[in-house]
Amino acid sequence: MNITVRYFASIREAAGTASEELDTEAGTIAELRAELLTRGGALAQALAPGRAVRMALNQALAHEHAGLSEGDEVAFFPPVTGG
């Protein structure tokens, strides 16, 4: 299935791009994250298990077990702090 993946803040810097179109067989956001980890490099470090990462599905905050469908948009971003 084809989805759009968007990256924000430090995760965007690690990915080297703000967004990409992916053809994936991932059924959940957690499976997509695991797929992205296999790429290695800075993106894998930014998305590694134990790292604080927020996720959104179609512009709404989502849990990692949220299911994916054709045409979905998934976003990964670090937690935001205020001040």
mmCIF file of the N, C-alpha and C atoms, coordinates in Angstrom:
data_MODEL
# 
_entry.id   MODEL 
# 
loop_
_atom_site.group_PDB 
_atom_site.id 
_atom_site.type_symbol 
_atom_site.label_atom_id 
_atom_site.label_alt_id 
_atom_site.label_comp_id 
_atom_site.label_asym_id 
_atom_site.label_entity_id 
_atom_site.label_seq_id 
_atom_site.pdbx_PDB_ins_code 
_atom_site.Cartn_x 
_atom_site.Cartn_y 
_atom_site.Cartn_z 
_atom_site.occupancy 
_atom_site.B_iso_or_equiv 
_atom_site.pdbx_formal_charge 
_atom_site.auth_seq_id 
_atom_site.auth_comp_id 
_atom_site.auth_asym_id 
_atom_site.auth_atom_id 
_atom_site.pdbx_PDB_model_num 
ATOM 1   N N  . MET A 1 1  ? 0.850  -1.179 0.000  1.00 0.00 ? 1  MET A N  1 
ATOM 2   C CA . MET A 1 1  ? 0.000  0.000  0.000  1.00 0.00 ? 1  MET A CA 1 
ATOM 3   C C  . MET A 1 1  ? 0.891  1.235  0.000  1.00 0.00 ? 1  MET A C  1 
ATOM 4   N N  . ASN A 1 2  ? 0.403  2.293  -0.565 1.00 0.00 ? 2  ASN A N  1 
ATOM 5   C CA . ASN A 1 2  ? 1.152  3.544  -0.619 1.00 0.00 ? 2  ASN A CA 1 
ATOM 6   C C  . ASN A 1 2  ? 0.678  4.488  0.476  1.00 0.00 ? 2  ASN A C  1 
ATOM 7   N N  . ILE A 1 3  ? 1.647  5.040  1.207  1.00 0.00 ? 3  ILE A N  1 
ATOM 8   C CA . ILE A 1 3  ? 1.361  6.010  2.261  1.00 0.00 ? 3  ILE A CA 1 
ATOM 9   C C  . ILE A 1 3  ? 2.358  7.152  2.162  1.00 0.00 ? 3  ILE A C  1 
ATOM 10  N N  . THR A 1 4  ? 2.053  8.243  2.832  1.00 0.00 ? 4  THR A N  1 
ATOM 11  C CA . THR A 1 4  ? 2.966  9.374  2.951  1.00 0.00 ? 4  THR A CA 1 
ATOM 12  C C  . THR A 1 4  ? 3.501  9.392  4.373  1.00 0.00 ? 4  THR A C  1 
ATOM 13  N N  . VAL A 1 5  ? 4.813  9.527  4.497  1.00 0.00 ? 5  VAL A N  1 
ATOM 14  C CA . VAL A 1 5  ? 5.434  9.624  5.815  1.00 0.00 ? 5  VAL A CA 1 
ATOM 15  C C  . VAL A 1 5  ? 6.047  11.009 5.933  1.00 0.00 ? 5  VAL A C  1 
ATOM 16  N N  . ARG A 1 6  ? 5.708  11.703 6.997  1.00 0.00 ? 6  ARG A N  1 
ATOM 17  C CA . ARG A 1 6  ? 6.251  13.042 7.254  1.00 0.00 ? 6  ARG A CA 1 
ATOM 18  C C  . ARG A 1 6  ? 7.111  12.994 8.511  1.00 0.00 ? 6  ARG A C  1 
ATOM 19  N N  . TYR A 1 7  ? 8.183  13.765 8.470  1.00 0.00 ? 7  TYR A N  1 
ATOM 20  C CA . TYR A 1 7  ? 9.121  13.837 9.594  1.00 0.00 ? 7  TYR A CA 1 
ATOM 21  C C  . TYR A 1 7  ? 9.227  15.291 10.031 1.00 0.00 ? 7  TYR A C  1 
ATOM 22  N N  . PHE A 1 8  ? 9.310  15.526 11.340 1.00 0.00 ? 8  PHE A N  1 
ATOM 23  C CA . PHE A 1 8  ? 9.379  16.882 11.869 1.00 0.00 ? 8  PHE A CA 1 
ATOM 24  C C  . PHE A 1 8  ? 10.550 17.045 12.832 1.00 0.00 ? 8  PHE A C  1 
ATOM 25  N N  . ALA A 1 9  ? 11.043 18.270 12.899 1.00 0.00 ? 9  ALA A N  1 
ATOM 26  C CA . ALA A 1 9  ? 12.088 18.687 13.847 1.00 0.00 ? 9  ALA A CA 1 
ATOM 27  C C  . ALA A 1 9  ? 13.330 17.813 13.716 1.00 0.00 ? 9  ALA A C  1 
ATOM 28  N N  . SER A 1 10 ? 13.856 17.310 14.825 1.00 0.00 ? 10 SER A N  1 
ATOM 29  C CA . SER A 1 10 ? 15.107 16.547 14.793 1.00 0.00 ? 10 SER A CA 1 
ATOM 30  C C  . SER A 1 10 ? 14.975 15.250 13.991 1.00 0.00 ? 10 SER A C  1 
ATOM 31  N N  . ILE A 1 11 ? 13.783 14.702 13.922 1.00 0.00 ? 11 ILE A N  1 
ATOM 32  C CA . ILE A 1 11 ? 13.590 13.478 13.134 1.00 0.00 ? 11 ILE A CA 1 
ATOM 33  C C  . ILE A 1 11 ? 13.678 13.809 11.649 1.00 0.00 ? 11 ILE A C  1 
ATOM 34  N N  . ARG A 1 12 ? 13.196 14.973 11.248 1.00 0.00 ? 12 ARG A N  1 
ATOM 35  C CA . ARG A 1 12 ? 13.341 15.424 9.861  1.00 0.00 ? 12 ARG A CA 1 
ATOM 36  C C  . ARG A 1 12 ? 14.815 15.565 9.516  1.00 0.00 ? 12 ARG A C  1 
ATOM 37  N N  . GLU A 1 13 ? 15.584 16.136 10.423 1.00 0.00 ? 13 GLU A N  1 
ATOM 38  C CA . GLU A 1 13 ? 17.028 16.282 10.184 1.00 0.00 ? 13 GLU A CA 1 
ATOM 39  C C  . GLU A 1 13 ? 17.690 14.915 10.030 1.00 0.00 ? 13 GLU A C  1 
ATOM 40  N N  . ALA A 1 14 ? 17.295 13.959 10.855 1.00 0.00 ? 14 ALA A N  1 
ATOM 41  C CA . ALA A 1 14 ? 17.871 12.621 10.781 1.00 0.00 ? 14 ALA A CA 1 
ATOM 42  C C  . ALA A 1 14 ? 17.487 11.916 9.483  1.00 0.00 ? 14 ALA A C  1 
ATOM 43  N N  . ALA A 1 15 ? 16.254 12.125 9.026  1.00 0.00 ? 15 ALA A N  1 
ATOM 44  C CA . ALA A 1 15 ? 15.767 11.491 7.800  1.00 0.00 ? 15 ALA A CA 1 
ATOM 45  C C  . ALA A 1 15 ? 16.361 12.140 6.561  1.00 0.00 ? 15 ALA A C  1 
ATOM 46  N N  . GLY A 1 16 ? 16.734 13.404 6.686  1.00 0.00 ? 16 GLY A N  1 
ATOM 47  C CA . GLY A 1 16 ? 17.262 14.128 5.531  1.00 0.00 ? 16 GLY A CA 1 
ATOM 48  C C  . GLY A 1 16 ? 16.189 14.583 4.560  1.00 0.00 ? 16 GLY A C  1 
ATOM 49  N N  . THR A 1 17 ? 14.940 14.497 4.979  1.00 0.00 ? 17 THR A N  1 
ATOM 50  C CA . THR A 1 17 ? 13.818 14.931 4.146  1.00 0.00 ? 17 THR A CA 1 
ATOM 51  C C  . THR A 1 17 ? 12.622 15.228 5.046  1.00 0.00 ? 17 THR A C  1 
ATOM 52  N N  . ALA A 1 18 ? 11.721 16.057 4.564  1.00 0.00 ? 18 ALA A N  1 
ATOM 53  C CA . ALA A 1 18 ? 10.524 16.375 5.335  1.00 0.00 ? 18 ALA A CA 1 
ATOM 54  C C  . ALA A 1 18 ? 9.422  15.341 5.135  1.00 0.00 ? 18 ALA A C  1 
ATOM 55  N N  . SER A 1 19 ? 9.418  14.679 3.975  1.00 0.00 ? 19 SER A N  1 
ATOM 56  C CA . SER A 1 19 ? 8.388  13.679 3.713  1.00 0.00 ? 19 SER A CA 1 
ATOM 57  C C  . SER A 1 19 ? 8.818  12.758 2.587  1.00 0.00 ? 19 SER A C  1 
ATOM 58  N N  . GLU A 1 20 ? 8.152  11.623 2.522  1.00 0.00 ? 20 GLU A N  1 
ATOM 59  C CA . GLU A 1 20 ? 8.401  10.682 1.437  1.00 0.00 ? 20 GLU A CA 1 
ATOM 60  C C  . GLU A 1 20 ? 7.171  9.821  1.223  1.00 0.00 ? 20 GLU A C  1 
ATOM 61  N N  . GLU A 1 21 ? 7.032  9.340  0.006  1.00 0.00 ? 21 GLU A N  1 
ATOM 62  C CA . GLU A 1 21 ? 5.983  8.398  -0.344 1.00 0.00 ? 21 GLU A CA 1 
ATOM 63  C C  . GLU A 1 21 ? 6.586  7.005  -0.220 1.00 0.00 ? 21 GLU A C  1 
ATOM 64  N N  . LEU A 1 22 ? 5.894  6.106  0.468  1.00 0.00 ? 22 LEU A N  1 
ATOM 65  C CA . LEU A 1 22 ? 6.395  4.751  0.661  1.00 0.00 ? 22 LEU A CA 1 
ATOM 66  C C  . LEU A 1 22 ? 5.390  3.724  0.186  1.00 0.00 ? 22 LEU A C  1 
ATOM 67  N N  . ASP A 1 23 ? 5.900  2.661  -0.389 1.00 0.00 ? 23 ASP A N  1 
ATOM 68  C CA . ASP A 1 23 ? 5.110  1.476  -0.670 1.00 0.00 ? 23 ASP A CA 1 
ATOM 69  C C  . ASP A 1 23 ? 5.478  0.499  0.434  1.00 0.00 ? 23 ASP A C  1 
ATOM 70  N N  . THR A 1 24 ? 4.529  0.174  1.293  1.00 0.00 ? 24 THR A N  1 
ATOM 71  C CA . THR A 1 24 ? 4.821  -0.632 2.480  1.00 0.00 ? 24 THR A CA 1 
ATOM 72  C C  . THR A 1 24 ? 3.792  -1.727 2.666  1.00 0.00 ? 24 THR A C  1 
ATOM 73  N N  . GLU A 1 25 ? 4.200  -2.755 3.356  1.00 0.00 ? 25 GLU A N  1 
ATOM 74  C CA . GLU A 1 25 ? 3.272  -3.811 3.750  1.00 0.00 ? 25 GLU A CA 1 
ATOM 75  C C  . GLU A 1 25 ? 2.950  -3.710 5.240  1.00 0.00 ? 25 GLU A C  1 
ATOM 76  N N  . ALA A 1 26 ? 3.456  -2.668 5.905  1.00 0.00 ? 26 ALA A N  1 
ATOM 77  C CA . ALA A 1 26 ? 3.200  -2.466 7.333  1.00 0.00 ? 26 ALA A CA 1 
ATOM 78  C C  . ALA A 1 26 ? 1.702  -2.299 7.566  1.00 0.00 ? 26 ALA A C  1 
ATOM 79  N N  . GLY A 1 27 ? 1.194  -2.984 8.579  1.00 0.00 ? 27 GLY A N  1 
ATOM 80  C CA . GLY A 1 27 ? -0.223 -2.886 8.899  1.00 0.00 ? 27 GLY A CA 1 
ATOM 81  C C  . GLY A 1 27 ? -0.527 -1.916 10.021 1.00 0.00 ? 27 GLY A C  1 
ATOM 82  N N  . THR A 1 28 ? 0.525  -1.530 10.776 1.00 0.00 ? 28 THR A N  1 
ATOM 83  C CA . THR A 1 28 ? 0.357  -0.597 11.886 1.00 0.00 ? 28 THR A CA 1 
ATOM 84  C C  . THR A 1 28 ? 1.504  0.418  11.861 1.00 0.00 ? 28 THR A C  1 
ATOM 85  N N  . ILE A 1 29 ? 1.359  1.466  12.648 1.00 0.00 ? 29 ILE A N  1 
ATOM 86  C CA . ILE A 1 29 ? 2.438  2.444  12.756 1.00 0.00 ? 29 ILE A CA 1 
ATOM 87  C C  . ILE A 1 29 ? 3.677  1.787  13.355 1.00 0.00 ? 29 ILE A C  1 
ATOM 88  N N  . ALA A 1 30 ? 3.501  0.880  14.318 1.00 0.00 ? 30 ALA A N  1 
ATOM 89  C CA . ALA A 1 30 ? 4.642  0.189  14.925 1.00 0.00 ? 30 ALA A CA 1 
ATOM 90  C C  . ALA A 1 30 ? 5.402  -0.621 13.878 1.00 0.00 ? 30 ALA A C  1 
ATOM 91  N N  . GLU A 1 31 ? 4.684  -1.287 12.980 1.00 0.00 ? 31 GLU A N  1 
ATOM 92  C CA . GLU A 1 31 ? 5.344  -2.054 11.922 1.00 0.00 ? 31 GLU A CA 1 
ATOM 93  C C  . GLU A 1 31 ? 6.061  -1.130 10.943 1.00 0.00 ? 31 GLU A C  1 
ATOM 94  N N  . LEU A 1 32 ? 5.472  0.023  10.660 1.00 0.00 ? 32 LEU A N  1 
ATOM 95  C CA . LEU A 1 32 ? 6.123  1.000  9.794  1.00 0.00 ? 32 LEU A CA 1 
ATOM 96  C C  . LEU A 1 32 ? 7.406  1.503  10.445 1.00 0.00 ? 32 LEU A C  1 
ATOM 97  N N  . ARG A 1 33 ? 7.340  1.821  11.722 1.00 0.00 ? 33 ARG A N  1 
ATOM 98  C CA . ARG A 1 33 ? 8.527  2.291  12.435 1.00 0.00 ? 33 ARG A CA 1 
ATOM 99  C C  . ARG A 1 33 ? 9.628  1.230  12.389 1.00 0.00 ? 33 ARG A C  1 
ATOM 100 N N  . ALA A 1 34 ? 9.265  -0.033 12.595 1.00 0.00 ? 34 ALA A N  1 
ATOM 101 C CA . ALA A 1 34 ? 10.239 -1.121 12.533 1.00 0.00 ? 34 ALA A CA 1 
ATOM 102 C C  . ALA A 1 34 ? 10.845 -1.225 11.130 1.00 0.00 ? 34 ALA A C  1 
ATOM 103 N N  . GLU A 1 35 ? 10.027 -1.034 10.124 1.00 0.00 ? 35 GLU A N  1 
ATOM 104 C CA . GLU A 1 35 ? 10.520 -1.056 8.744  1.00 0.00 ? 35 GLU A CA 1 
ATOM 105 C C  . GLU A 1 35 ? 11.530 0.064  8.517  1.00 0.00 ? 35 GLU A C  1 
ATOM 106 N N  . LEU A 1 36 ? 11.225 1.252  9.022  1.00 0.00 ? 36 LEU A N  1 
ATOM 107 C CA . LEU A 1 36 ? 12.139 2.388  8.855  1.00 0.00 ? 36 LEU A CA 1 
ATOM 108 C C  . LEU A 1 36 ? 13.451 2.153  9.608  1.00 0.00 ? 36 LEU A C  1 
ATOM 109 N N  . LEU A 1 37 ? 13.391 1.438  10.725 1.00 0.00 ? 37 LEU A N  1 
ATOM 110 C CA . LEU A 1 37 ? 14.607 1.141  11.493 1.00 0.00 ? 37 LEU A CA 1 
ATOM 111 C C  . LEU A 1 37 ? 15.593 0.297  10.691 1.00 0.00 ? 37 LEU A C  1 
ATOM 112 N N  . THR A 1 38 ? 15.087 -0.533 9.795  1.00 0.00 ? 38 THR A N  1 
ATOM 113 C CA . THR A 1 38 ? 15.973 -1.410 9.017  1.00 0.00 ? 38 THR A CA 1 
ATOM 114 C C  . THR A 1 38 ? 16.852 -0.627 8.061  1.00 0.00 ? 38 THR A C  1 
ATOM 115 N N  . ARG A 1 39 ? 16.537 0.626  7.823  1.00 0.00 ? 39 ARG A N  1 
ATOM 116 C CA . ARG A 1 39 ? 17.367 1.462  6.952  1.00 0.00 ? 39 ARG A CA 1 
ATOM 117 C C  . ARG A 1 39 ? 18.696 1.820  7.604  1.00 0.00 ? 39 ARG A C  1 
ATOM 118 N N  . GLY A 1 40 ? 18.721 1.763  8.938  1.00 0.00 ? 40 GLY A N  1 
ATOM 119 C CA . GLY A 1 40 ? 19.931 2.126  9.660  1.00 0.00 ? 40 GLY A CA 1 
ATOM 120 C C  . GLY A 1 40 ? 20.163 3.628  9.652  1.00 0.00 ? 40 GLY A C  1 
ATOM 121 N N  . GLY A 1 41 ? 21.355 4.022  10.045 1.00 0.00 ? 41 GLY A N  1 
ATOM 122 C CA . GLY A 1 41 ? 21.753 5.427  10.026 1.00 0.00 ? 41 GLY A CA 1 
ATOM 123 C C  . GLY A 1 41 ? 21.059 6.294  11.061 1.00 0.00 ? 41 GLY A C  1 
ATOM 124 N N  . ALA A 1 42 ? 21.086 7.592  10.788 1.00 0.00 ? 42 ALA A N  1 
ATOM 125 C CA . ALA A 1 42 ? 20.561 8.578  11.729 1.00 0.00 ? 42 ALA A CA 1 
ATOM 126 C C  . ALA A 1 42 ? 19.058 8.426  11.951 1.00 0.00 ? 42 ALA A C  1 
ATOM 127 N N  . LEU A 1 43 ? 18.318 8.061  10.906 1.00 0.00 ? 43 LEU A N  1 
ATOM 128 C CA . LEU A 1 43 ? 16.873 7.896  11.074 1.00 0.00 ? 43 LEU A CA 1 
ATOM 129 C C  . LEU A 1 43 ? 16.582 6.742  12.037 1.00 0.00 ? 43 LEU A C  1 
ATOM 130 N N  . ALA A 1 44 ? 17.300 5.644  11.903 1.00 0.00 ? 44 ALA A N  1 
ATOM 131 C CA . ALA A 1 44 ? 17.116 4.505  12.808 1.00 0.00 ? 44 ALA A CA 1 
ATOM 132 C C  . ALA A 1 44 ? 17.425 4.905  14.242 1.00 0.00 ? 44 ALA A C  1 
ATOM 133 N N  . GLN A 1 45 ? 18.430 5.734  14.438 1.00 0.00 ? 45 GLN A N  1 
ATOM 134 C CA . GLN A 1 45 ? 18.754 6.196  15.789 1.00 0.00 ? 45 GLN A CA 1 
ATOM 135 C C  . GLN A 1 45 ? 17.636 7.079  16.332 1.00 0.00 ? 45 GLN A C  1 
ATOM 136 N N  . ALA A 1 46 ? 17.083 7.944  15.491 1.00 0.00 ? 46 ALA A N  1 
ATOM 137 C CA . ALA A 1 46 ? 16.021 8.853  15.928 1.00 0.00 ? 46 ALA A CA 1 
ATOM 138 C C  . ALA A 1 46 ? 14.728 8.116  16.268 1.00 0.00 ? 46 ALA A C  1 
ATOM 139 N N  . LEU A 1 47 ? 14.459 7.001  15.573 1.00 0.00 ? 47 LEU A N  1 
ATOM 140 C CA . LEU A 1 47 ? 13.227 6.250  15.782 1.00 0.00 ? 47 LEU A CA 1 
ATOM 141 C C  . LEU A 1 47 ? 13.421 5.000  16.638 1.00 0.00 ? 47 LEU A C  1 
ATOM 142 N N  . ALA A 1 48 ? 14.612 4.806  17.188 1.00 0.00 ? 48 ALA A N  1 
ATOM 143 C CA . ALA A 1 48 ? 14.947 3.589  17.933 1.00 0.00 ? 48 ALA A CA 1 
ATOM 144 C C  . ALA A 1 48 ? 13.994 3.356  19.104 1.00 0.00 ? 48 ALA A C  1 
ATOM 145 N N  . PRO A 1 49 ? 13.766 2.081  19.432 1.00 0.00 ? 49 PRO A N  1 
ATOM 146 C CA . PRO A 1 49 ? 12.947 1.770  20.613 1.00 0.00 ? 49 PRO A CA 1 
ATOM 147 C C  . PRO A 1 49 ? 13.513 2.475  21.848 1.00 0.00 ? 49 PRO A C  1 
ATOM 148 N N  . GLY A 1 50 ? 12.639 2.981  22.666 1.00 0.00 ? 50 GLY A N  1 
ATOM 149 C CA . GLY A 1 50 ? 13.063 3.700  23.858 1.00 0.00 ? 50 GLY A CA 1 
ATOM 150 C C  . GLY A 1 50 ? 13.207 5.196  23.646 1.00 0.00 ? 50 GLY A C  1 
ATOM 151 N N  . ARG A 1 51 ? 13.278 5.629  22.376 1.00 0.00 ? 51 ARG A N  1 
ATOM 152 C CA . ARG A 1 51 ? 13.339 7.068  22.090 1.00 0.00 ? 51 ARG A CA 1 
ATOM 153 C C  . ARG A 1 51 ? 11.936 7.646  22.160 1.00 0.00 ? 51 ARG A C  1 
ATOM 154 N N  . ALA A 1 52 ? 11.830 8.836  22.716 1.00 0.00 ? 52 ALA A N  1 
ATOM 155 C CA . ALA A 1 52 ? 10.536 9.508  22.797 1.00 0.00 ? 52 ALA A CA 1 
ATOM 156 C C  . ALA A 1 52 ? 10.155 10.016 21.417 1.00 0.00 ? 52 ALA A C  1 
ATOM 157 N N  . VAL A 1 53 ? 9.148  9.392  20.831 1.00 0.00 ? 53 VAL A N  1 
ATOM 158 C CA . VAL A 1 53 ? 8.680  9.770  19.502 1.00 0.00 ? 53 VAL A CA 1 
ATOM 159 C C  . VAL A 1 53 ? 7.166  9.827  19.545 1.00 0.00 ? 53 VAL A C  1 
ATOM 160 N N  . ARG A 1 54 ? 6.605  10.922 19.060 1.00 0.00 ? 54 ARG A N  1 
ATOM 161 C CA . ARG A 1 54 ? 5.154  11.044 18.932 1.00 0.00 ? 54 ARG A CA 1 
ATOM 162 C C  . ARG A 1 54 ? 4.796  10.668 17.507 1.00 0.00 ? 54 ARG A C  1 
ATOM 163 N N  . MET A 1 55 ? 3.571  10.180 17.325 1.00 0.00 ? 55 MET A N  1 
ATOM 164 C CA . MET A 1 55 ? 3.115  9.751  16.012 1.00 0.00 ? 55 MET A CA 1 
ATOM 165 C C  . MET A 1 55 ? 1.719  10.303 15.754 1.00 0.00 ? 55 MET A C  1 
ATOM 166 N N  . ALA A 1 56 ? 1.478  10.602 14.500 1.00 0.00 ? 56 ALA A N  1 
ATOM 167 C CA . ALA A 1 56 ? 0.148  11.048 14.097 1.00 0.00 ? 56 ALA A CA 1 
ATOM 168 C C  . ALA A 1 56 ? -0.270 10.259 12.859 1.00 0.00 ? 56 ALA A C  1 
ATOM 169 N N  . LEU A 1 57 ? -1.559 9.981  12.778 1.00 0.00 ? 57 LEU A N  1 
ATOM 170 C CA . LEU A 1 57 ? -2.133 9.303  11.628 1.00 0.00 ? 57 LEU A CA 1 
ATOM 171 C C  . LEU A 1 57 ? -3.203 10.217 11.063 1.00 0.00 ? 57 LEU A C  1 
ATOM 172 N N  . ASN A 1 58 ? -3.000 10.630 9.827  1.00 0.00 ? 58 ASN A N  1 
ATOM 173 C CA . ASN A 1 58 ? -3.938 11.542 9.160  1.00 0.00 ? 58 ASN A CA 1 
ATOM 174 C C  . ASN A 1 58 ? -4.200 12.789 10.006 1.00 0.00 ? 58 ASN A C  1 
ATOM 175 N N  . GLN A 1 59 ? -3.116 13.340 10.544 1.00 0.00 ? 59 GLN A N  1 
ATOM 176 C CA . GLN A 1 59 ? -3.087 14.604 11.290 1.00 0.00 ? 59 GLN A CA 1 
ATOM 177 C C  . GLN A 1 59 ? -3.788 14.551 12.643 1.00 0.00 ? 59 GLN A C  1 
ATOM 178 N N  . ALA A 1 60 ? -3.905 13.358 13.215 1.00 0.00 ? 60 ALA A N  1 
ATOM 179 C CA . ALA A 1 60 ? -4.441 13.203 14.572 1.00 0.00 ? 60 ALA A CA 1 
ATOM 180 C C  . ALA A 1 60 ? -3.462 12.326 15.350 1.00 0.00 ? 60 ALA A C  1 
ATOM 181 N N  . LEU A 1 61 ? -3.142 12.710 16.595 1.00 0.00 ? 61 LEU A N  1 
ATOM 182 C CA . LEU A 1 61 ? -2.241 11.894 17.399 1.00 0.00 ? 61 LEU A CA 1 
ATOM 183 C C  . LEU A 1 61 ? -2.721 10.448 17.421 1.00 0.00 ? 61 LEU A C  1 
ATOM 184 N N  . ALA A 1 62 ? -1.774 9.528  17.321 1.00 0.00 ? 62 ALA A N  1 
ATOM 185 C CA . ALA A 1 62 ? -2.146 8.117  17.221 1.00 0.00 ? 62 ALA A CA 1 
ATOM 186 C C  . ALA A 1 62 ? -1.214 7.254  18.057 1.00 0.00 ? 62 ALA A C  1 
ATOM 187 N N  . HIS A 1 63 ? -1.699 6.103  18.439 1.00 0.00 ? 63 HIS A N  1 
ATOM 188 C CA . HIS A 1 63 ? -0.925 5.094  19.153 1.00 0.00 ? 63 HIS A CA 1 
ATOM 189 C C  . HIS A 1 63 ? -0.183 4.251  18.131 1.00 0.00 ? 63 HIS A C  1 
ATOM 190 N N  . GLU A 1 64 ? 0.908  3.652  18.534 1.00 0.00 ? 64 GLU A N  1 
ATOM 191 C CA . GLU A 1 64 ? 1.726  2.877  17.604 1.00 0.00 ? 64 GLU A CA 1 
ATOM 192 C C  . GLU A 1 64 ? 1.001  1.657  17.026 1.00 0.00 ? 64 GLU A C  1 
ATOM 193 N N  . HIS A 1 65 ? -0.065 1.226  17.654 1.00 0.00 ? 65 HIS A N  1 
ATOM 194 C CA . HIS A 1 65 ? -0.799 0.068  17.149 1.00 0.00 ? 65 HIS A CA 1 
ATOM 195 C C  . HIS A 1 65 ? -1.953 0.456  16.229 1.00 0.00 ? 65 HIS A C  1 
ATOM 196 N N  . ALA A 1 66 ? -2.044 1.747  15.882 1.00 0.00 ? 66 ALA A N  1 
ATOM 197 C CA . ALA A 1 66 ? -3.085 2.196  14.953 1.00 0.00 ? 66 ALA A CA 1 
ATOM 198 C C  . ALA A 1 66 ? -2.864 1.553  13.589 1.00 0.00 ? 66 ALA A C  1 
ATOM 199 N N  . GLY A 1 67 ? -3.936 1.075  12.996 1.00 0.00 ? 67 GLY A N  1 
ATOM 200 C CA . GLY A 1 67 ? -3.859 0.425  11.698 1.00 0.00 ? 67 GLY A CA 1 
ATOM 201 C C  . GLY A 1 67 ? -3.666 1.407  10.554 1.00 0.00 ? 67 GLY A C  1 
ATOM 202 N N  . LEU A 1 68 ? -2.987 0.950  9.513  1.00 0.00 ? 68 LEU A N  1 
ATOM 203 C CA . LEU A 1 68 ? -2.724 1.769  8.336  1.00 0.00 ? 68 LEU A CA 1 
ATOM 204 C C  . LEU A 1 68 ? -3.589 1.316  7.163  1.00 0.00 ? 68 LEU A C  1 
ATOM 205 N N  . SER A 1 69 ? -3.951 2.273  6.311  1.00 0.00 ? 69 SER A N  1 
ATOM 206 C CA . SER A 1 69 ? -4.723 2.006  5.101  1.00 0.00 ? 69 SER A CA 1 
ATOM 207 C C  . SER A 1 69 ? -4.097 2.750  3.931  1.00 0.00 ? 69 SER A C  1 
ATOM 208 N N  . GLU A 1 70 ? -4.428 2.318  2.750  1.00 0.00 ? 70 GLU A N  1 
ATOM 209 C CA . GLU A 1 70 ? -3.959 2.953  1.518  1.00 0.00 ? 70 GLU A CA 1 
ATOM 210 C C  . GLU A 1 70 ? -4.198 4.463  1.582  1.00 0.00 ? 70 GLU A C  1 
ATOM 211 N N  . GLY A 1 71 ? -3.170 5.239  1.238  1.00 0.00 ? 71 GLY A N  1 
ATOM 212 C CA . GLY A 1 71 ? -3.294 6.689  1.172  1.00 0.00 ? 71 GLY A CA 1 
ATOM 213 C C  . GLY A 1 71 ? -3.132 7.423  2.487  1.00 0.00 ? 71 GLY A C  1 
ATOM 214 N N  . ASP A 1 72 ? -2.906 6.708  3.585  1.00 0.00 ? 72 ASP A N  1 
ATOM 215 C CA . ASP A 1 72 ? -2.749 7.362  4.892  1.00 0.00 ? 72 ASP A CA 1 
ATOM 216 C C  . ASP A 1 72 ? -1.501 8.239  4.924  1.00 0.00 ? 72 ASP A C  1 
ATOM 217 N N  . GLU A 1 73 ? -1.528 9.183  5.864  1.00 0.00 ? 73 GLU A N  1 
ATOM 218 C CA . GLU A 1 73 ? -0.371 10.020 6.155  1.00 0.00 ? 73 GLU A CA 1 
ATOM 219 C C  . GLU A 1 73 ? 0.048  9.740  7.595  1.00 0.00 ? 73 GLU A C  1 
ATOM 220 N N  . VAL A 1 74 ? 1.310  9.361  7.774  1.00 0.00 ? 74 VAL A N  1 
ATOM 221 C CA . VAL A 1 74 ? 1.861  9.098  9.106  1.00 0.00 ? 74 VAL A CA 1 
ATOM 222 C C  . VAL A 1 74 ? 2.947  10.133 9.363  1.00 0.00 ? 74 VAL A C  1 
ATOM 223 N N  . ALA A 1 75 ? 2.940  10.707 10.545 1.00 0.00 ? 75 ALA A N  1 
ATOM 224 C CA . ALA A 1 75 ? 3.969  11.685 10.915 1.00 0.00 ? 75 ALA A CA 1 
ATOM 225 C C  . ALA A 1 75 ? 4.698  11.217 12.164 1.00 0.00 ? 75 ALA A C  1 
ATOM 226 N N  . PHE A 1 76 ? 5.999  11.441 12.173 1.00 0.00 ? 76 PHE A N  1 
ATOM 227 C CA . PHE A 1 76 ? 6.840  11.156 13.335 1.00 0.00 ? 76 PHE A CA 1 
ATOM 228 C C  . PHE A 1 76 ? 7.465  12.466 13.803 1.00 0.00 ? 76 PHE A C  1 
ATOM 229 N N  . PHE A 1 77 ? 7.406  12.735 15.109 1.00 0.00 ? 77 PHE A N  1 
ATOM 230 C CA . PHE A 1 77 ? 7.990  13.963 15.625 1.00 0.00 ? 77 PHE A CA 1 
ATOM 231 C C  . PHE A 1 77 ? 8.353  13.776 17.094 1.00 0.00 ? 77 PHE A C  1 
ATOM 232 N N  . PRO A 1 78 ? 9.359  14.515 17.560 1.00 0.00 ? 78 PRO A N  1 
ATOM 233 C CA . PRO A 1 78 ? 9.730  14.437 18.975 1.00 0.00 ? 78 PRO A CA 1 
ATOM 234 C C  . PRO A 1 78 ? 8.692  15.158 19.831 1.00 0.00 ? 78 PRO A C  1 
ATOM 235 N N  . PRO A 1 79 ? 8.611  14.797 21.115 1.00 0.00 ? 79 PRO A N  1 
ATOM 236 C CA . PRO A 1 79 ? 7.712  15.529 22.006 1.00 0.00 ? 79 PRO A CA 1 
ATOM 237 C C  . PRO A 1 79 ? 8.094  17.015 22.020 1.00 0.00 ? 79 PRO A C  1 
ATOM 238 N N  . VAL A 1 80 ? 7.113  17.839 22.154 1.00 0.00 ? 80 VAL A N  1 
ATOM 239 C CA . VAL A 1 80 ? 7.329  19.287 22.159 1.00 0.00 ? 80 VAL A CA 1 
ATOM 240 C C  . VAL A 1 80 ? 7.335  19.787 23.593 1.00 0.00 ? 80 VAL A C  1 
ATOM 241 N N  . THR A 1 81 ? 8.293  20.633 23.915 1.00 0.00 ? 81 THR A N  1 
ATOM 242 C CA . THR A 1 81 ? 8.308  21.241 25.240 1.00 0.00 ? 81 THR A CA 1 
ATOM 243 C C  . THR A 1 81 ? 8.055  22.740 25.088 1.00 0.00 ? 81 THR A C  1 
ATOM 244 N N  . GLY A 1 82 ? 7.454  23.303 26.078 1.00 0.00 ? 82 GLY A N  1 
ATOM 245 C CA . GLY A 1 82 ? 7.161  24.725 26.033 1.00 0.00 ? 82 GLY A CA 1 
ATOM 246 C C  . GLY A 1 82 ? 8.074  25.496 26.979 1.00 0.00 ? 82 GLY A C  1 
ATOM 247 N N  . GLY A 1 83 ? 7.902  26.777 26.944 1.00 0.00 ? 83 GLY A N  1 
ATOM 248 C CA . GLY A 1 83 ? 8.747  27.535 27.835 1.00 0.00 ? 83 GLY A CA 1 
ATOM 249 C C  . GLY A 1 83 ? 8.383  28.949 27.939 1.00 0.00 ? 83 GLY A C  1 
# 
